[in-house]
Amino acid sequence: MDALTIVAVIVYLLATCFLGYLGYRQTKTAADYLVAGRSASPLVMALSYGATFISTSAIVGFGGVAANLGMGLLWLTVLNIFVGIFIAFVFLGGATRRMGHHLDAHTFPELLGKRYDSRALQIITGLIIFLFMPLYAMAVMLGMAQFLSNQFVVSLNVSLLICAIIVALYVIAGGLKGVMLTDALQGTIMLAGMILLLVVTYVKLGGVTAAHQALTDMSGQVPKPLQAMGHQGWTSMPAFGWAKPGAADGHRYDLWWTMVTTIVMGVGIGVLAQPQLIVRFMTVKSRQSLNRAAMAGGIFILFMTGVAFVTGALSNAYFVQKEEIKCKVITDQAWFFADAKDKGILKELPAGADPKTTPGGARFVAYRLLHEREDQSAHYVLWTPKTSIVLGAGDEPDLLRPGLIGIARSIGPGTTMKGDVDRIIPRYVESALPRWFSVIFLLTLLSAAMSTMSSQFHTMGTAIGRDVFEQVTHHHAGKTILITRIGILIGIVAALVAGYFIRSNVIALATAIFFGLCAASFLPAFVLGLFWRRMNKQAAVSSMLVGFLVSLFWNVFVNLKVADSVGLCKAMFAGRSTPVPQNWSVTWNVVDPLVVALPLAVVTAVVVALATRPMDSAHVAHVFGGAKPKA
């Protein structure tokens, strides 16, 4: 690590800690700790909302997915802006702010609890958040740790620990005021870093037109497994259709359904039900503040997600056509094999083994960068007929040209032969961009990770402190803040432990699962509760349970990728990945739970609300702005 990196990181951390300290000094009441005193400025609110929404899971995780699947992910940017900003701010934000202020709600579960006059609903919502948000926090933490690991030349475990400690220091102390102040700084850094990333990428590839034409011309280089799933090139959408039962090309449409239902819809719609974002609407003074924040939020999301997805896809053109590594080649005879006993993870071939007869064997070029010491771990590039080496004479560096697409550049020891999309963006930044930019991008990812994680852990803490502990024990603010801080610490530890055990190709998937689960569980009760006076407690609880249970069931027993990872289905059904009948279309196995769970939850909410007794008219009048009914 050079002096520039060290100085930049120290200055950044000092600024972050200072803003966290300001938040601590300004936190005098529970309202200050939970909703920033309801006095956030429009710009701070917009940057905090955007920085919380966009994390390393968007930049590293979804950017890597874009490198693998192509620019079809830009539809997620469209939904992020239209749904996550326009619909959220214009239609939901004002009603949420008004109702939250009027009912004196400090958290999302408390808003639902007071809207439906139900302590049980507040507790259930708080428990769902506390138990499942560590999955999303783990994804964000892994995205940051992947890049930190490269920059600081430390293990992924150490990187995870560094991330957790930094965030814990200012979230536990400063509450939401500290979180929002640091979010504003981090959002500004993120915006500058991503704009610079886009500009440098196009310069590297010869301009906008040349870059996109080069990527279009590479459609023939799509790996065969992806072609079989409907991949038609990085500038085209995957093939659309519904596989017939027993069809020979039954997986032809898997990619379209995965991209559209899990990535685009799951995250694009799920953002409306994110507790850590909804609470931001209750931090501003007026509707006008929300309106002013909407424009800034839309621009921020456009540059953050749009740049990540475009750059991710274009990284393929760079890796194949432009990548040249100045290094010292250690050997071009390093052999690894996919260990079937360890989930196909690549391991070095034992001494004396015959590589020609080793199943799952592959040859790699081992090299060391010029500034690295000999006792540091080597880097590896998969050897293919397109790979070339020019050995330097004497002290001159060797020149290694991998000639591989992004996903192939991510294959190496510790991955499978399928590669790891979570490594593509860190690899691209490290390889393609100047050293000084790596420092800027490091700060960008630090900002993205810390802004989102701080809000996640604050939300988890308030869920267990305000929404569970206080409702169960009837204690009030003083002890609640202590329990909230303990809850934050528990959430950090849970995410950290999950990150140690779950590693590759999970950042985008874990994010999409959590967003979809929130949408199915919370969205009907939240949106209908804001606008429909007939919506009652029974309908809210029923829709929440139906959405949550259907989403959970679909993930564990139907969605093949998640079910395989969980393993419960195989244990219950004699090794079968899913109990879906074999004569059904295999397309069901890639349809996201949101497509099934959310409509069922909405129907449940409407039917139960119409079939049961309306809530007390005095309470409903109070919820929608009237005076509080007398006891």
N, C-alpha and C positions, 0 to 999 in steps of 0.2 A: 504494500500500500504506500503510495507516495504522499508527500507533505500536503499537496493540494487537497487530496481526499480527506486526510485527517483534519485539516483546518476547516474545510467546508462542513463536515459532519459535526465537529465540535461547536461551530457557530450555530448551526441549525438546531442542535440539541439544547444549547443555552437559550436560544430564542424561544423554543418550545417550552422549556421549563419556566422561563420568565412569564410567558403568557398563562401557563398553568398556575403560577404563583399569583398573578393578578386575579385570576378566577377565584382562587382560594381567598384572597383578601376581600373580594367583593361578595363572597357568599356568606350571608348573614342569616338567612331563613331557609326553610324547606323549599319554598318557591324558587329561591335563588339556585339551590342545589339541583332541583328537579326540572324546572322549566326556565332557567336563566332569568328569573325575576319578571318574565313576560315583557321584556323591554329591549329585545334584540333589534338592531337596525336592519333595514331591508338587505343591504349588501352583505352584512355578516350572516344574516339568515340564509341568503341565496348561496353564498360560498360554503356555509356549513352544510346545507342540504345537499349541494352538489358533491362536496368532498366526502360526505358520509355515504352518499349513493354510489359514487365511483371509487373503487378500491383497487388494490392490486389484483383482485379476482377479475376485474374488467380489463386491466392493462396486461397483466401477465397470463392469467387463465384464459379469458376470452380472446385476447390477442393471439395466443397460441392456437386456440381453436380455429380462429380465422386463417391462420397460416396453414392449417390442415384442411379446412373445409372451404375456404374462399370468402369472397366479398358478399355472399348472401347474408352474412351476419349484420350487414349494414341495415337490414330491416329491423334489427334490435335497436339501433340508434334512432330510427324513425319512431318506434314505439316508445323508447325512452323519453324522447322529446314531446311527442303528442300526448302520451298517457302519463308518463312520470313527471312531466312539467306542466303542460297545458291543462290537461284534465285535473291533475292533482291540485294545482294552484288556483285555477279559475273556478272549478266546480266544487272541489272538496275542501280546499284550504280555508276559504272564508267561513264555510259552515262549521268546520272543525274548530277554527279559532273562536268563533262566536259561542258555540256550545261549550267548548272547553273552558273559556273564561267565565261564562255565566254559571256553570256548574262547579267552578273552582277545581277542575280536574288537572292533575299534575303529570299523569302518565296515560298511555293508551289504554291499558286495562282499566284504569280508574274512570276514564271517559266512558267506556262501555258499561262499567258497573253502575255509574250514576245515571247514565241514559236509561238503563233498564231496571234501575232500582234493585240491583242484584249483587250482593256481596260474593255469592258463589261464582257468578260469571266473571267477576274481577279476579278471583283467585284462580279459576281455571285458565283464563287468558294469561295471567302472570306465570303459571307453571309451564304452559306450553312454550312461552318465550324463554324462560330460564333453562328448560331442559333441551331445547332444540337449537337455540341461537348459537351455542358453542360450535355447531357444525359449520355455520357460515363464518364465524370468527376464525375457526381453524383454516378455512380456505384462504381468507385474507392474510393470515399469519404466514401460511406456506408460500404465498405469492411473494411476500417481502423476503422471507428467509432464503428462497431460491437465489435471489439477486445478491443479498448480503453475503451468502456463502461464497459466491464467485469473487466479490469485491474484496472481502476481508480474508480470503483464503482460510476459512474455518469450516467446520462440519455444519451440516444442516441443523443438527440438534442444538449446537451453540448459537446459531443464528436465530432459531426459534426462541431461545431463552432471552437473548438480547432484546428482541421485539417485545416480548411479554413484560420484561422489567421496565423498559422505557415507558410504555403505555400506562402501566400500573401506577407509576410515580405521580403523573399529573391527573389521571382520571379519578383516582381515589380521593385525592385532596381537593381538586377544584370543582367537582360537580359539572353540571351542564354549562355553567359560565366559562369554566376553564376549557371545556371541550370545544365550545363554539368559537372562542377566541383563537385557539390553536388551529381549528378547522379553517378559519379565514386565512391565516398565514399559509397553511398547507395547501389550500385550494389555489391560492395565487401561484405558488411554486409549481403545482401540478399543471396549471394552464400554460405557464411559460415553458415548462419542460416538454409538454406534448406538442405544442406548436413547433418548437425547435426540432423535435424528432421527425415530424412530417417534412419539414423543409430539408433537413439533412438527407432523409431517405430519398426524396425526389432528386436532389443534387447527385447523390451516389448513382442513381439509375438513369441519369441523362435527361431528366425532366418528366413532367406529368404524362405526356402522350407516349413517350418512349417506354416509360415504366409500365404503364398499363397494357401497351401492345405486347411487350415482352412477356408479361404474365399471361395474357390471352394465348400467345403462341405456345405456351408450355402445357397445354391441355393434354398432350400425348404422354406427359411424364407423370400423370396421376398414378399412384400405386394401384396395382390390380385389385387388392382387397377393397380399396375405396371405390374403384370403378364398379365392382360387383354390388356395392351399396348405393349406386346411383350418382357418384361424383362425376360431373361433366366438365370439370375445369374450374380454375380458381376465380374466374370472372363470370361464371354461370351458376344459376341455381341448380341444385340436385334434381334428378328425375322425379316427377310426381306421379303417384298412382297408389293403388291398394292391391297388395299381393293376393292372388287367388290361393286358396288352400291347396297345398301340395305342389305348387308351381316350382319348376326347376330354378327360376330366378326369383325366388320368394323374397330375397333380401334386397331386391333392386331399388326399393323405395324407402329403405330404412333411414337413409341420410336426410331426406326431405322431412320426414316426420320427426326425427330427432332435432334437426335445426329449427323447424317452425314451431313445434309444440313445446319442446323442452327449453330451448335457448331463447327464441324470440318471444313466444307467448308466456312461457314460465317466468322469465325475468321482466319482460315488458309489461305484463299485467300485474305480476306479483309485487311490483314496486308500490302499488297503491295501498297495500296492506302491511307495509314495513313499519313496525312500531317505532323504531328509532328515527324514521322520517316523519311520521305523523305527528310526533310530539313537537317537531320544529314549527308546525303551524300554530302551536299554542304559545310560542315564545315571542311573537310580534305584537305590537300595540294595536294595529288596525288593518282593515281590509286593503287600504291603500298601500300599506307596507308590503303586503303579499303581492299585489299587482306589480309593484316596482321590482320585486325580487324575481318575478316570473321570467322577465326578459333576460336578466343576468344568468339565471339558472339554465335557460334553454341554450344560450351560447356556450356556457360551460360544458354541458352534457354533449353538445355537438362536437366540440374539440376533443373532449376526453375519449368518448367511445368511438367516434368516427375515425379519429387518428389511430387509435389502438387497432381497430379492425382493418383499416386500409394498410397500415404499416405491417401488420401481421401477415396479410395475404401477399404483399409485395416482397416480404423477406424471402420468399421462394425464389424470386427472380434474382435477388442479390446472391443468395447462397449458390445457385447453379452457375451464374454467369460471371460474378464479380469477386467472389470470396477468394482471397489469397492470404495465407497465414505465413508470416515470416517467423521462423522458429528454428529449432534444432531437432531434427527427426531422430528419435531414439531407435526406432526399428519399424520396419514395414512387415514384420512377421508375427505380430502379437495376435494370438488366437483366443477367442472367448466362446463359450457355449451357453445355450439357454438351459438353465437347470430346471428340469421338470418338477423336481421335488420342492422348489422354492418359487412357485408361480411363474416360471419361465424367466427369472431374473438372470441377466448375463453375468457369468463368472469366468475368471481366467482358467484356461485349460491347465490341468495338473501336469507337472513335469513328466515327460515320458509318454504322454498320451498321443495317439495318432490323430491329428486334426482332420485327416481325410475321412476317417471312419466315425467321427464324433457327430451324433445327431444334434441338430440345432447349432452347429459351429459356424462362426463367422470370423473373418480376418479384419484386423484393425491396424491403422497406423498410429503409433505412439509418438508424441512430440512434447516438447517443452518450450514455452514462450521465452523470448530472449531475456526478459527481466526476471525470470524465475530462477530460484536456486535449484541445485541438483537434488536436494533432499525433499523437494515438494512433489506432490502427486503429479503424475503425467496426465496429459489430455489424450483423447482418442478420437479418431475419425474412422468411420466404417469404410473399408476398402471396396470399391467397385471399379468396373472398367473405365468409368469416367474420372476416377481419381488419378492425379498425377503429382509427381515430386520432382523438383529440380534441386539437386544437392549443391550447396554453395562450396566454393573452393576456399580452403584454409579457414579463416575466421569469419568468412561471409555467412550470412544466415541461409538456411534452406528455405525453399519456397514450396508450400503445400497447397494444392488446389483440390479441395474435396469434390466439387461438382455435384453436390447433393441438394435435394429440396429440404425445406425446413424440418419436416418430421424425421427425415433420415439423419439430419445433423444432430438430432437430439438422442440418437441411439448410442449407447455406451454402457460401460460397467454400471450396474445399479438400476438399469432399465431393462425392459424386454425388447425383443426385436421389433415390436410395434412402435417403439419410441415413447416419448413423454412430451406432450404438447406444452406442459408447464415450463419446460426448459428452453423453448424456442425463442421467446422474446429476450430473456437474459443472454442467450447465446448470440442473438443477432446484434444486440447493443454492444456486447463485448467484442464481437468480430468486426462489425461494419463501421462503427462510429469512433471518432477520435477519443483519446483518453479523457480529455477535458469534458467531453459530453457524458462519458460514463459517470462522472462525478455529479453532473446535473441530473442525470436520469436516476442515480442513486437517491438523490434528495427528492425527486419526483415520486419514486416508489415509497420512500420513507413517509412522505407526506400522505400519499394515497392510503397506505396501510394504517398509519397511526390515526388519521382522521376517521376512518371507518371503524377500526377496532375500538377507539375511545368511545364512540357512540354505541357500539354493540355492547361493550362491557358496562357502560353506564345504564343502558336499557336493561341488561340482565340483572344488574344490582338493584335498580328501582323495582323491577318485577318481583324479586324475592323480598325486598325490604318493604316497599310501600304497598304492593298489591297482594302479597301473601302474608308476611309476618304481621303487618299492622292490622289487616282484616281479620286474621285468626286470633290474635292476642289482644286487640283493641288498644295497643300502645300507640303513642303519638310521636310527633316529629323528632324529638331528641334521640330516642332509641332507634327510630326508623333509619336515620342517616347512618348510624353505626352498623346496623344490619345490612344496609345497602352497600356500604364499603366492604363488608365481609363477603357479600354476594358477588361484588365485582371481582374480588380476589379468587373466589371459587370458580367463577366463569373463566377467568384467565387461565387458571390451572387446568380446567377441563379442556379448553381449546388447545393448550400446550400438550397435554397428554394425547389428545386425538391426533395432533400433528406428528407426534413421535411414531405412531403406529400406522397412519394412513398417509401415503406419500405421493405416488405418481398419478397423473391424469385425473386429479380429483378437484382441482380448484373451481373450474367452471361447473362441473357436475354438482358439487356440494352447494354452490351458490344457487343454482337453478332449483335444486330440491327444496332448499329452505324458502326461497321466494314463492314457489308453487304451493308449499304447505301453508304459508301465511295467507296466500290469496284464498285458498279453499276454506281455511278455517275462519278467517276474520272478515273477509271482504263483504259478504252479505249482511252480517250483523252491523258492520261499520257503516256502509253506504246507505242501506235501507234505514238504519237508525238515524242518520242525519236528515233524511228527507221525507220519510213515510211515518206519519203519526200512528198508523195502525200496527206498526211493527212492535212486538211485545217481547217480554223476557223468554217465554216458552219458545218462540220462534228463533230468537237469537241463540239460545242454548242448543236447540235442535240442529240448526244449520251449522253451528260450530262443530258439534260432535260428528255430524254426517260428513262434513268437509274434511275434518281431521282424520277420521277413521278410514274413509274411502281412499284418501291420499296415501295414508300409511299402508293400507292393504295393497294398493296398486304398486307402490314402491317395493314392498317386500315380496310380493307373490307374482306380479305380472311383468313389470318393467325389467327386462332381462339383465341390463347392465347393473342396476342397483341390487336386484335380487341375487345375482351371482356374488356381489361383494358382501352382502349381508350374510348369506349362507343359510338362513333359517328355512327357506323353501326346500333346499336340498336335504336338510336334516329331517324334514317332515315328510317328504315325498320320495324317499328312496333314491336320492341323487338327482332327481329332476330339477332343472333350473326354474321351471314354472309349472303350475298345475293346469295352465291353459290347455284345453284339449288339442291334440295333435292335428285334428282336422280343421282347426280354426286357422285363419290367416296369421302368419308370423308377424304381420305388421302391428298387431295388438301389442306385441312385446316391446315396441319402441315408442308407442304413443305415451305422451306424458300424462301423469295422474291428473294434472290440472284440467285437461280436456273432459274428463269424466267427473271429477270431484266437485269442481266449481259449479257447473250447471245443476248437479244434484243438490248442492248446498243452497243454491238460490231458490230452486223449486221447493225444497223443504221449508225454507224461511217463509215464503209466500203462503204455502198451503197451511202451515201451522198457525201463522198469524191470522189468517182468515177463519180458521176452524176453532180458535180458542178465544177466550174473553179478552176484550181490549184492556189495556192498562188504565189505571185510574186517571180520569180526565184532568184532575187538578195537577197530577204529577206530569202528565204529557204537556199541559200548558206551561208548566214551569220549565221543562226541558227545552221547549222551543221559545224561551224568552220571557215567560210570565213570572209572576211573583211566586215565591216558595210557599207551598201549602202549609197551613198551620197544623201543628202536631195534634 
